[in-house]
Amino acid sequence: GLDYSQFADFYKKQDVQTRAKHERHLVNDYFPLIGLDVVLSSGGRVLDVGCGTGFHTIEMTTAFPHCSIEGVDISEAPIAIARGTAEEMGIENIRFHVGDAGSLPAEWTDSFDFITIFDDCHDQLRPDLCLNEVYRVLKAGGVFAMLEMRGTSNVFEDAKLAHSSHVYASSLFHCLPVSSNRTDALCMGAMWGERRARELIERAGFRKEDVQVLYPSFFPINDVYLCRK
């Protein structure tokens, strides 16, 4: 494994790619798809796990100004950028934290109406612990939406997907090294796929019947796991 810091300015390059993929569809298509506009129409508390430089988090604050939004990421450098951007824009309903998604603050238990993860759970050393924490801090009746790379959990089936060679390569040189850097790491990688993701989501406490997997045409290389507690 390799430490995330060994990838230098990777998070900046990832931010450019993420904006290119998501900026056009986030507010008009993705937020309505996961029901964020309904849940947060009159306010609420939101957590963005693995928020990086805060692009998605800040988009939520501008779309839903009556909400209270927290962003958490394990790396200090992108959090510093996120805080600076929020300050420059004069956004007051957002707070960014440096922290491990597998060990969120105890006082957050049962406190969020909506939790999001954007293409980040597979990078966790222990995605199972991350999902356990998501379940703990989500309110009863709350919603969790996780965007992940589209995959089947079977390399031979994945070979039929147009994007698989690109994502497997990216995973080999980044996602797997950073998610393998501890003796107890699960080493999932970006193409961990639907079967493994479902297993960990259900093991965290979400009931099978309360988990939907969506395949949005506007994000053609992603799945969305939409879960209600």
Wavefront OBJ file of the C-alpha trace (Angstrom):
o trace
v 0.000 0.000 0.000
v 0.869 3.675 -0.335
v -0.101 6.646 1.790
v -2.501 9.111 0.134
v 0.031 11.912 0.636
v 2.478 10.114 -1.679
v 0.244 11.014 -4.625
v 1.189 14.703 -4.302
v -1.459 16.875 -6.011
v -3.662 13.989 -7.100
v -6.687 15.485 -5.344
v -6.400 18.622 -7.522
v -6.391 16.564 -10.717
v -9.261 14.467 -9.386
v -11.203 17.650 -8.654
v -10.831 18.794 -12.282
v -12.056 15.413 -13.552
v -14.951 15.316 -11.086
v -16.146 18.778 -12.078
v -15.999 17.819 -15.758
v -18.128 14.722 -15.120
v -20.584 16.058 -12.541
v -20.998 19.832 -12.822
v -23.600 19.774 -15.565
v -25.871 17.153 -13.966
v -25.423 17.453 -10.219
v -28.155 19.969 -9.343
v -30.575 19.401 -12.237
v -30.398 15.590 -12.460
v -28.560 13.870 -9.623
v -30.057 15.692 -6.631
v -33.639 15.056 -7.860
v -32.763 11.404 -8.636
v -31.726 10.704 -5.044
v -34.531 12.842 -3.594
v -32.254 15.439 -2.064
v -34.492 18.266 -3.274
v -37.515 16.752 -1.475
v -35.779 15.833 1.793
v -34.032 19.191 2.089
v -36.679 21.511 0.675
v -37.344 23.002 4.121
v -33.906 22.423 5.652
v -32.097 19.518 7.287
v -28.664 18.303 8.251
v -26.378 16.726 5.638
v -23.027 14.928 5.797
v -20.727 14.558 2.777
v -18.206 11.770 3.479
v -14.882 11.925 1.616
v -15.653 15.471 0.495
v -12.172 16.282 -0.868
v -11.940 19.909 -1.978
v -15.647 20.362 -1.260
v -17.064 20.648 -4.780
v -20.174 18.514 -4.147
v -20.586 19.823 -0.605
v -20.565 23.452 -1.700
v -22.976 22.676 -4.556
v -25.384 21.329 -1.937
v -25.117 24.456 0.196
v -25.909 26.725 -2.754
v -28.815 24.520 -3.906
v -30.223 24.135 -0.384
v -29.232 27.260 1.565
v -31.470 26.420 4.537
v -29.546 23.226 5.310
v -26.675 22.648 7.708
v -23.947 20.714 5.900
v -20.797 18.987 7.163
v -17.970 17.711 4.972
v -15.309 15.299 6.203
v -12.121 14.048 4.554
v -9.023 12.325 5.878
v -6.580 14.613 4.032
v -5.741 18.074 5.356
v -4.718 19.672 2.029
v -8.066 19.328 0.199
v -9.956 20.334 3.359
v -7.900 23.532 3.484
v -8.969 24.258 -0.104
v -12.616 23.518 0.736
v -12.551 25.864 3.734
v -10.918 28.609 1.672
v -13.500 28.298 -1.110
v -16.411 28.421 1.344
v -14.925 31.489 3.030
v -14.384 33.272 -0.292
v -17.983 32.571 -1.295
v -19.317 33.719 2.059
v -21.046 30.406 2.766
v -22.020 30.134 6.423
v -24.076 26.928 6.565
v -21.140 24.559 5.985
v -18.294 23.163 8.077
v -15.364 21.041 6.909
v -13.548 18.532 9.123
v -10.350 16.490 8.829
v -11.259 13.015 10.005
v -11.456 9.280 9.325
v -14.770 8.139 7.830
v -14.361 4.889 9.764
v -14.439 6.756 13.072
v -16.795 9.732 12.997
v -17.471 11.875 16.085
v -19.514 10.131 18.794
v -21.822 13.129 19.128
v -22.995 12.709 15.518
v -25.032 9.581 16.325
v -28.543 9.707 14.779
v -28.122 13.327 13.706
v -28.138 13.531 9.869
v -31.163 13.620 7.579
v -29.106 12.848 4.470
v -25.602 11.418 3.935
v -23.722 11.346 0.634
v -20.539 9.699 -0.615
v -19.255 10.546 -4.087
v -16.873 7.955 -5.611
v -14.941 7.613 -2.367
v -16.058 4.590 -0.369
v -13.865 2.226 -2.411
v -10.791 4.310 -1.455
v -11.338 3.662 2.254
v -8.959 1.275 3.992
v -12.024 -0.174 5.670
v -15.140 0.646 3.646
v -17.087 -1.627 5.973
v -16.272 0.597 8.966
v -17.141 3.682 6.920
v -20.583 2.248 6.092
v -21.083 1.195 9.723
v -20.456 4.808 10.750
v -22.800 6.121 8.061
v -25.569 3.943 9.475
v -24.829 5.096 13.040
v -24.923 8.824 12.350
v -27.948 8.685 10.008
v -31.306 9.473 11.600
v -34.085 6.891 11.576
v -35.927 7.522 8.320
v -32.871 9.273 6.901
v -31.445 8.651 3.427
v -27.941 7.622 2.361
v -26.827 7.973 -1.279
v -23.523 6.486 -2.444
v -22.179 7.097 -5.949
v -19.714 4.411 -7.024
v -18.096 3.028 -10.167
v -20.380 0.714 -12.105
v -19.210 -2.883 -11.764
v -20.459 -6.401 -11.129
v -17.829 -7.729 -8.668
v -16.777 -10.165 -11.407
v -13.816 -9.284 -13.632
v -15.080 -11.377 -16.555
v -18.491 -9.699 -16.495
v -16.849 -6.296 -16.049
v -14.885 -6.831 -19.268
v -18.164 -6.294 -21.133
v -18.451 -2.757 -19.754
v -17.031 -0.043 -22.026
v -15.347 1.824 -19.159
v -13.828 -1.165 -17.358
v -10.266 -1.085 -18.754
v -9.859 2.601 -17.866
v -11.244 2.199 -14.347
v -9.323 -1.011 -13.628
v -6.122 0.806 -14.648
v -6.913 3.797 -12.437
v -7.759 1.469 -9.592
v -4.520 -0.490 -9.961
v -2.323 2.614 -9.797
v -4.238 4.653 -7.228
v -7.351 3.236 -5.572
v -5.848 -0.120 -4.619
v -2.573 1.301 -3.246
v -4.313 3.870 -1.021
v -6.952 1.391 0.136
v -4.354 -1.302 0.956
v -2.050 0.687 3.227
v -2.840 -1.087 6.498
v -2.657 -4.696 7.651
v -6.420 -4.914 8.192
v -7.344 -3.163 4.917
v -10.017 -4.769 2.715
v -8.201 -3.728 -0.511
v -11.371 -3.344 -2.568
v -10.381 -0.953 -5.346
v -12.646 1.128 -7.580
v -14.211 -1.889 -9.302
v -15.348 -3.637 -6.118
v -18.743 -3.813 -7.779
v -22.387 -4.124 -6.903
v -22.332 -7.504 -5.151
v -19.612 -6.516 -2.673
v -21.070 -3.044 -2.128
v -24.502 -4.483 -1.366
v -22.999 -6.971 1.078
v -21.246 -4.257 3.084
v -24.242 -1.908 2.996
v -26.540 -4.614 4.352
v -23.937 -5.743 6.900
v -23.819 -2.144 8.172
v -27.506 -2.398 9.128
v -29.525 -1.328 6.071
v -32.255 -3.823 5.226
v -32.101 -5.395 1.777
v -35.572 -4.086 0.902
v -34.475 -0.535 1.801
v -31.555 -0.516 -0.660
v -32.020 0.470 -4.308
v -29.337 0.453 -6.994
v -29.879 3.040 -9.723
v -28.078 3.280 -13.068
v -28.284 6.940 -14.183
v -27.786 7.556 -17.895
v -26.194 10.949 -17.173
v -23.438 9.237 -15.124
v -22.902 6.230 -17.415
v -19.941 4.739 -15.516
v -21.567 5.005 -12.090
v -24.101 3.193 -9.924
v -26.061 4.910 -7.177
v -26.854 3.022 -3.967
v -29.897 4.684 -2.417
v -30.535 3.487 1.132
v -33.123 4.389 3.779
v -32.606 3.712 7.467
l 1 2 3 4 5 6 7 8 9 10 11 12 13 14 15 16 17 18 19 20 21 22 23 24 25 26 27 28 29 30 31 32 33 34 35 36 37 38 39 40 41 42 43 44 45 46 47 48 49 50 51 52 53 54 55 56 57 58 59 60 61 62 63 64 65 66 67 68 69 70 71 72 73 74 75 76 77 78 79 80 81 82 83 84 85 86 87 88 89 90 91 92 93 94 95 96 97 98 99 100 101 102 103 104 105 106 107 108 109 110 111 112 113 114 115 116 117 118 119 120 121 122 123 124 125 126 127 128 129 130 131 132 133 134 135 136 137 138 139 140 141 142 143 144 145 146 147 148 149 150 151 152 153 154 155 156 157 158 159 160 161 162 163 164 165 166 167 168 169 170 171 172 173 174 175 176 177 178 179 180 181 182 183 184 185 186 187 188 189 190 191 192 193 194 195 196 197 198 199 200 201 202 203 204 205 206 207 208 209 210 211 212 213 214 215 216 217 218 219 220 221 222 223 224 225 226 227 228 229
